[in-house]
Amino acid sequence: MPDRLEEIKQRMAAATLGPWELREYPGEAGLLSIWVGQFLIAGNESCLPPEQERANMEFILHARQDIPYLIRRLEAAEALPKKEVANG
């Protein structure tokens, strides 16, 4: 099984390229959806194939856990003396 960092990289690679934008769904006040340019990529009536929309949803779903994990790893790496980072 891949390690956690590899899983995050796989989800990132599978998701639609950005930049992503959060907008209200046209004609539906309060209903939010995610867009890339003119394309609805997550929400009602997405223009993507189901497997691509699922990859985007998986990316979003895991972000709440993935980002703190990545921040902890980055902070740990930054806390190492420069010499250890270069050798390591």
SULMOLIN-V987369 format. One record per helix or strand of 2 or more residues. SS is the DSSP state (H for helix, E for strand). FROM is the first residue (numbers start at 1). LEN is the number of residues. If there is no record, write none. Layout:
SS:FROM:LEN
SS:FROM:LEN
This chain:
H:4:11
E:21:4
E:32:5
E:39:4
H:50:30
H:82:6
